[in-house]
Amino acid sequence: MVDWAGVGIGVVTAAGLIVLGVRDARTERVPVRWSRALTAVAVGALLVVGAAGRQWGALAGAAAGAVLVTGIQLVPYRLQARSGTAAIGRADVRLGVPFGATLGWFGLGFTVVGFALALLAGLAASAALRRRRLPFVPFLAGGHAVALVWAIARL
């Protein structure tokens, strides 16, 4: 049975990440209100759908995905804040929650694959462009979209 609610929430989150990715690519800034709004919509919808449908396993996966992606980004963010370098921005860390939660809903493996794709694409682009600093949200959006399509295809 296809989880259409989860698919819908994932698609809305993907669209939001794409919009924020375009904004980040153009301005190297993501408005806090926008990232908080996307997080509230994605997490709120997952909580409502999960509780109403008693989908505790999916909710646990969503929570684990959110913690995983946010945690992976939070450690280097905190370390670089002390050293004065800036490779990971606050928006990247904040958007780890909707990214990880919506992919984790389908299984933690999708979260890992999506984030790995985003990270590898970002590193490859940074190396190819010979730039240490690049907006990362566009890569998060791409990794999320690819992993979401894969998750939907597996339903």
C-alpha positions as CSV (number, residue, x, y, z in Angstrom):
1,M,0.0,0.0,0.0
2,V,1.4,3.4,-1.0
3,D,1.7,5.9,1.8
4,W,0.3,8.9,-0.1
5,A,0.4,11.2,3.0
6,G,4.1,10.5,3.4
7,V,4.7,11.0,-0.3
8,G,2.8,14.3,-0.2
9,I,4.7,15.6,2.8
10,G,8.0,14.5,1.1
11,V,7.1,16.3,-2.1
12,V,6.1,19.5,-0.3
13,T,9.4,19.4,1.6
14,A,11.3,18.8,-1.6
15,A,9.7,21.8,-3.2
16,G,10.5,23.9,-0.1
17,L,14.1,22.8,-0.2
18,I,14.3,23.7,-3.9
19,V,13.0,27.2,-3.3
20,L,15.4,27.7,-0.4
21,G,18.2,26.2,-2.5
22,V,17.6,28.7,-5.2
23,R,17.6,31.5,-2.6
24,D,20.8,30.2,-1.1
25,A,22.5,29.9,-4.5
26,R,21.6,33.5,-5.4
27,T,22.2,35.3,-2.1
28,E,24.1,32.8,0.1
29,R,21.4,33.5,2.7
30,V,18.3,31.5,3.8
31,P,15.8,33.5,5.8
32,V,15.3,32.0,9.2
33,R,11.5,32.4,8.9
34,W,11.4,30.3,5.7
35,S,13.5,27.5,7.1
36,R,11.4,27.4,10.3
37,A,8.2,27.4,8.3
38,L,9.4,24.5,6.2
39,T,10.4,22.6,9.4
40,A,7.1,23.3,11.1
41,V,5.1,22.2,8.1
42,A,7.1,19.0,7.5
43,V,7.4,17.9,11.1
44,G,3.9,19.0,12.0
45,A,2.4,17.1,9.1
46,L,4.4,14.0,9.9
47,L,3.3,14.1,13.5
48,V,-0.4,14.4,12.6
49,V,-0.3,11.7,9.9
50,G,1.8,9.4,12.0
51,A,-0.3,9.7,15.2
52,A,-3.6,9.5,13.3
53,G,-2.5,6.4,11.4
54,R,-0.6,4.9,14.4
55,Q,2.5,4.7,12.2
56,W,5.0,4.7,15.1
57,G,7.7,3.0,13.1
58,A,7.6,5.7,10.5
59,L,7.6,8.4,13.2
60,A,10.6,6.8,14.8
61,G,12.4,6.8,11.5
62,A,11.5,10.4,10.9
63,A,12.9,11.4,14.3
64,A,16.0,9.3,13.8
65,G,16.6,10.9,10.3
66,A,16.2,14.4,11.7
67,V,18.6,13.7,14.5
68,L,21.1,12.0,12.2
69,V,21.3,14.8,9.6
70,T,21.2,17.6,12.1
71,G,23.8,15.9,14.3
72,I,26.2,15.2,11.4
73,Q,26.1,18.9,10.5
74,L,26.0,20.3,14.0
75,V,29.4,18.9,15.0
76,P,31.5,20.6,12.3
77,Y,29.3,23.7,12.6
78,R,30.1,24.1,16.3
79,L,33.8,23.3,15.7
80,Q,34.2,25.8,12.9
81,A,32.4,28.5,14.9
82,R,35.2,28.3,17.4
83,S,37.9,28.4,14.8
84,G,36.3,31.3,12.8
85,T,35.9,29.3,9.5
86,A,32.5,28.9,7.9
87,A,32.0,25.9,5.7
88,I,28.6,24.9,7.1
89,G,25.9,27.6,7.7
90,R,23.2,27.7,10.3
91,A,20.6,27.2,7.5
92,D,22.2,23.9,6.5
93,V,21.9,22.7,10.1
94,R,18.3,24.0,10.5
95,L,17.2,22.3,7.3
96,G,18.6,19.0,8.5
97,V,15.4,18.5,10.4
98,P,12.9,18.5,7.5
99,F,15.4,16.8,5.2
100,G,16.1,13.9,7.6
101,A,12.5,13.6,8.9
102,T,10.8,13.3,5.6
103,L,13.3,10.8,4.2
104,G,13.5,9.0,7.5
105,W,9.7,8.5,7.4
106,F,10.4,6.0,4.5
107,G,13.5,4.4,6.2
108,L,16.8,5.6,7.6
109,G,18.6,4.3,4.6
110,F,16.9,6.9,2.4
111,T,18.1,9.6,4.7
112,V,21.7,8.3,4.7
113,V,21.7,8.0,0.9
114,G,20.1,11.4,0.3
115,F,22.6,13.2,2.7
116,A,25.5,11.3,1.2
117,L,24.5,12.3,-2.3
118,A,24.2,16.0,-1.1
119,L,27.6,15.9,0.6
120,L,29.4,14.2,-2.3
121,A,27.9,16.6,-4.8
122,G,28.8,19.6,-2.7
123,L,32.4,18.4,-2.2
124,A,32.7,17.6,-6.0
125,A,31.4,21.0,-6.9
126,S,33.7,22.7,-4.4
127,A,36.7,20.9,-5.8
128,A,35.7,21.5,-9.5
129,L,35.1,25.2,-8.9
130,R,38.1,25.5,-6.6
131,R,36.0,27.2,-4.0
132,R,36.1,26.3,-0.3
133,R,32.7,27.9,0.3
134,L,29.6,27.1,-1.6
135,P,25.9,27.3,-0.7
136,F,25.0,23.8,0.5
137,V,21.2,24.0,0.5
138,P,21.0,23.4,-3.3
139,F,22.9,20.2,-2.8
140,L,20.6,19.3,0.1
141,A,17.6,19.9,-2.2
142,G,19.1,17.7,-4.9
143,G,20.0,14.8,-2.5
144,H,16.6,15.0,-1.0
145,A,14.8,14.9,-4.3
146,V,16.8,11.9,-5.6
147,A,16.4,9.9,-2.4
148,L,12.6,10.8,-2.3
149,V,12.1,9.5,-5.8
150,W,14.0,6.3,-4.9
151,A,11.8,5.9,-1.8
152,I,8.6,6.5,-3.8
153,A,9.7,4.0,-6.4
154,R,10.2,1.4,-3.6
155,L,6.7,1.7,-2.2
